[in-house]
Amino acid sequence: MSVLMVSGTGTEIGKTVVTSAIAAAAVAAGRSVAVLKPAQTGVGPQEPGDAAEAVRLAGPSVTAVELARYPEPLAPDRAAHRSGLATLAPAQIAEAARRLSLDHDLVLVEGAGGLLVRFDEAGNTLADAARLLGAPTLVVAQAGLGTLNATTLTAEALRARELTALGVVVGSWPQSPDLAARCNLADLTRSSGLPLLGAVPEGSGTLAPERFRASAPSWLAPPLSGTWSAESFLATWTPPPFHPTAPSPHASPADANPSPAGV
């Protein structure tokens, strides 16, 4: 695997931090890494973008490349149209990734938002670039309610296009996960059909870079150059069996067995 597409199930779910963690783990394993951000939106001309953030977190040995930048935080095609700048075609993304792969062991191509966000007027997406490259796609998902539907739809979209889905990583695992997040760990694989390949702790992007790099392999499974174990993580966070709340000793029979009229 020399090129890996990193797509989210939506925005603000930890895609850049996951990309940075994969880069850091790969560097720790002795691999040379490049991070390609085809379209950066919502960032000013002098502000650091997602690719620069990956270098900050994963280390200066990581190569960062950005192909297009649009000032408004919108889908790339709309942001390009509003700013009067040129859109980005899948062939441009694929060519840039191929060039980087000549000099790097791993090229991480970080998408914008979800898999089917439009890059140009023709409706081309990150999936079209993945097809040109023959590259697998990693899905970054959120932990809580709504993630099963979004992740499963993304997995189905990849299969419908005959693209390879490598697996799913939870982009921001809460420090105190609620019942839905804990149940979703097991249900993500069952619903989407994708293996669970990691869970990045909430707030990891705020860690000091040295600590981030040292910790990153523990958040990711071996296919992503890490040491994380889905089995161990599930064993830790799977909630206990459901037990109905026992009726109060002061409850009346009517409270315990409400009539149909009260339903």
C-alpha positions as CSV (number, residue, x, y, z in Angstrom):
1,M,0.0,0.0,0.0
2,S,1.8,3.1,-1.2
3,V,-1.2,5.5,-1.5
4,L,-4.1,5.6,1.0
5,M,-7.1,7.8,0.7
6,V,-8.5,9.1,4.0
7,S,-12.1,10.0,3.9
8,G,-14.5,11.1,6.6
9,T,-18.2,10.4,7.0
10,G,-18.6,14.1,7.4
11,T,-16.8,17.2,8.6
12,E,-15.2,17.9,12.0
13,I,-14.8,14.3,13.0
14,G,-11.0,14.1,13.4
15,K,-9.9,13.3,9.8
16,T,-6.8,15.4,10.0
17,V,-5.8,14.1,13.4
18,V,-6.2,10.5,12.1
19,T,-4.2,11.3,9.0
20,S,-1.5,12.8,11.3
21,A,-1.5,9.7,13.5
22,I,-1.1,7.4,10.6
23,A,1.8,9.5,9.3
24,A,3.4,9.5,12.8
25,A,3.0,5.7,13.2
26,A,4.4,5.1,9.7
27,V,7.4,7.3,10.4
28,A,8.0,5.5,13.7
29,A,8.0,2.2,11.7
30,G,10.8,3.6,9.4
31,R,8.7,4.6,6.4
32,S,8.9,7.9,4.5
33,V,5.5,9.7,4.3
34,A,3.8,12.4,2.3
35,V,0.5,14.0,3.1
36,L,-1.5,15.3,0.1
37,K,-4.4,17.7,0.7
38,P,-6.0,18.2,-2.7
39,A,-8.4,20.9,-1.7
40,Q,-8.1,23.0,1.4
41,T,-11.2,25.1,2.2
42,G,-11.9,27.8,4.8
43,V,-8.3,28.8,5.4
44,G,-6.7,32.1,4.5
45,P,-3.6,32.5,2.3
46,Q,-1.1,32.7,5.1
47,E,-2.8,30.3,7.5
48,P,-1.5,26.7,8.0
49,G,-3.8,24.1,6.5
50,D,-4.5,20.4,7.2
51,A,-1.3,19.2,5.5
52,A,0.8,21.6,7.6
53,E,-1.0,20.4,10.7
54,A,0.0,16.8,9.8
55,V,3.7,17.9,9.6
56,R,3.4,19.7,12.9
57,L,2.0,16.7,14.7
58,A,3.8,13.8,12.8
59,G,7.2,15.5,12.4
60,P,9.3,17.5,10.0
61,S,10.3,14.5,8.0
62,V,6.7,14.3,6.6
63,T,6.2,16.0,3.2
64,A,3.1,18.2,2.9
65,V,1.5,19.1,-0.4
66,E,-1.6,21.2,-1.0
67,L,-3.0,21.5,-4.6
68,A,-5.7,24.1,-4.2
69,R,-6.9,26.5,-1.5
70,Y,-10.2,28.2,-1.3
71,P,-11.0,30.9,1.4
72,E,-14.6,29.9,2.3
73,P,-15.4,26.7,4.4
74,L,-17.6,25.1,1.7
75,A,-17.4,22.0,-0.6
76,P,-14.5,22.5,-3.0
77,D,-16.6,22.9,-6.1
78,R,-18.8,25.6,-4.5
79,A,-15.8,27.3,-2.8
80,A,-14.0,27.4,-6.1
81,H,-17.0,28.8,-7.9
82,R,-17.6,31.6,-5.4
83,S,-13.9,32.6,-5.3
84,G,-13.4,32.5,-9.0
85,L,-10.6,30.0,-8.7
86,A,-10.1,26.9,-10.7
87,T,-11.6,23.6,-9.6
88,L,-9.6,20.4,-9.1
89,A,-10.0,17.4,-11.3
90,P,-9.5,13.8,-10.1
91,A,-6.7,13.3,-12.7
92,Q,-4.7,16.2,-11.0
93,I,-5.1,14.5,-7.6
94,A,-4.1,11.1,-9.0
95,E,-1.0,12.6,-10.8
96,A,0.2,14.4,-7.7
97,A,-0.2,11.3,-5.6
98,R,1.7,9.2,-8.1
99,R,4.6,11.7,-8.2
100,L,4.8,11.6,-4.4
101,S,4.7,7.8,-4.3
102,L,7.9,7.7,-6.4
103,D,9.9,9.2,-3.4
104,H,7.8,8.1,-0.4
105,D,6.8,4.8,1.0
106,L,3.3,6.0,1.9
107,V,1.2,8.8,0.5
108,L,-1.9,9.8,2.5
109,V,-4.5,11.7,0.5
110,E,-6.8,13.5,2.8
111,G,-10.2,14.3,1.4
112,A,-12.5,17.3,2.1
113,G,-15.5,16.3,4.3
114,G,-17.1,13.1,3.2
115,L,-16.4,10.7,0.3
116,L,-18.8,12.2,-2.2
117,V,-18.2,15.9,-1.7
118,R,-17.8,17.4,-5.1
119,F,-14.5,18.7,-6.3
120,D,-15.6,20.1,-9.7
121,E,-18.5,21.1,-11.9
122,A,-18.7,17.6,-13.3
123,G,-19.5,16.2,-9.8
124,N,-16.2,14.3,-9.5
125,T,-15.2,13.3,-5.9
126,L,-12.5,11.7,-3.9
127,A,-13.9,8.3,-5.0
128,D,-13.0,9.2,-8.6
129,A,-9.4,9.9,-7.6
130,A,-9.3,6.7,-5.7
131,R,-10.4,4.8,-8.8
132,L,-7.7,6.4,-11.0
133,L,-5.1,5.5,-8.4
134,G,-6.4,2.0,-7.6
135,A,-5.9,3.1,-3.9
136,P,-7.8,1.8,-0.8
137,T,-9.8,4.2,1.3
138,L,-9.8,4.5,5.0
139,V,-13.1,5.8,6.6
140,V,-12.9,8.1,9.6
141,A,-16.1,8.0,11.6
142,Q,-17.5,9.7,14.7
143,A,-18.3,7.7,17.8
144,G,-21.8,8.7,18.8
145,L,-25.3,8.5,17.5
146,G,-25.7,8.7,13.7
147,T,-22.4,7.1,12.9
148,L,-23.7,3.7,12.0
149,N,-25.8,5.1,9.2
150,A,-23.1,7.5,7.9
151,T,-20.4,4.9,8.0
152,T,-22.5,2.2,6.4
153,L,-23.6,4.5,3.6
154,T,-19.9,5.4,3.0
155,A,-18.9,1.7,2.8
156,E,-21.8,1.0,0.4
157,A,-20.8,3.9,-1.8
158,L,-17.2,2.5,-2.0
159,R,-18.5,-1.0,-2.8
160,A,-20.9,0.3,-5.4
161,R,-17.9,1.9,-7.2
162,E,-15.9,-1.3,-6.8
163,L,-13.3,0.5,-4.6
164,T,-11.4,-1.1,-1.8
165,A,-12.4,0.0,1.8
166,L,-9.5,-0.6,4.1
167,G,-11.4,-0.2,7.3
168,V,-12.8,2.4,9.8
169,V,-11.1,4.5,12.5
170,V,-13.0,6.4,15.1
171,G,-11.7,9.9,14.8
172,S,-12.4,11.1,18.3
173,W,-13.0,8.6,21.0
174,P,-14.5,10.4,24.1
175,Q,-12.8,10.3,27.4
176,S,-16.1,9.3,29.0
177,P,-18.1,7.6,26.2
178,D,-21.8,7.3,26.6
179,L,-23.8,4.1,25.9
180,A,-24.3,4.8,22.2
181,A,-20.6,5.3,21.6
182,R,-19.8,2.1,23.5
183,C,-22.4,0.1,21.6
184,N,-21.3,1.6,18.3
185,L,-17.8,0.1,18.6
186,A,-19.1,-3.4,17.9
187,D,-22.0,-2.3,15.6
188,L,-19.7,-0.3,13.3
189,T,-18.2,-3.5,11.9
190,R,-21.4,-5.4,11.8
191,S,-23.3,-2.6,10.1
192,S,-20.6,-1.4,7.6
193,G,-18.8,-4.6,7.0
194,L,-15.5,-2.8,7.6
195,P,-12.9,-3.8,10.1
196,L,-12.3,-1.5,13.0
197,L,-8.7,-0.3,12.7
198,G,-8.3,2.3,15.5
199,A,-9.7,4.9,17.8
200,V,-7.9,8.2,18.3
201,P,-8.6,9.7,21.8
202,E,-10.5,12.9,22.0
203,G,-8.3,15.9,22.1
204,S,-5.2,14.2,20.7
205,G,-4.6,17.0,18.3
206,T,-3.9,19.3,21.2
207,L,-1.1,17.1,22.6
208,A,2.5,18.3,22.3
209,P,3.9,17.0,19.0
210,E,6.5,14.7,20.8
211,R,3.8,13.1,22.9
212,F,1.5,12.8,19.9
213,R,4.2,10.9,17.9
214,A,5.0,8.6,20.8
215,S,1.3,7.8,21.3
216,A,0.1,7.5,17.8
217,P,1.0,3.8,17.2
218,S,-1.1,2.8,20.2
219,W,-4.2,4.3,18.6
220,L,-4.0,2.4,15.3
221,A,-4.1,-1.3,14.3
222,P,-1.2,-3.1,12.6
223,P,-2.4,-2.4,9.0
224,L,-1.8,1.2,9.9
225,S,1.6,0.6,11.4
226,G,0.2,0.6,14.9
227,T,-0.2,-1.8,17.9
228,W,-3.9,-1.1,18.7
229,S,-6.1,-4.2,19.2
230,A,-9.8,-4.0,18.3
231,E,-10.4,-7.0,20.5
232,S,-8.8,-5.5,23.6
233,F,-10.5,-2.1,23.0
234,L,-13.9,-3.8,22.6
235,A,-13.4,-5.8,25.8
236,T,-12.6,-2.6,27.7
237,W,-15.6,-0.5,26.4
238,T,-18.4,-3.0,25.6
239,P,-21.2,-2.1,28.0
240,P,-22.5,-4.6,30.4
241,P,-25.8,-6.5,29.6
242,F,-29.0,-4.6,30.0
243,H,-30.8,-5.1,33.3
244,P,-34.3,-3.6,33.7
245,T,-34.6,-1.2,36.7
246,A,-36.2,-3.1,39.5
247,P,-39.6,-1.6,40.6
248,S,-39.6,0.6,43.7
249,P,-40.7,-1.4,46.8
250,H,-43.2,1.4,47.3
251,A,-44.8,1.1,43.9
252,S,-48.4,0.1,43.6
253,P,-49.5,-2.8,41.4
254,A,-51.0,-0.3,39.0
255,D,-47.5,1.4,38.7
256,A,-46.0,-2.0,37.9
257,N,-48.6,-3.0,35.4
258,P,-50.1,0.1,33.7
259,S,-53.4,-0.3,31.9
260,P,-53.5,-0.1,28.1
261,A,-55.3,3.3,28.5
262,G,-52.1,4.7,30.1
263,V,-49.8,3.6,27.2
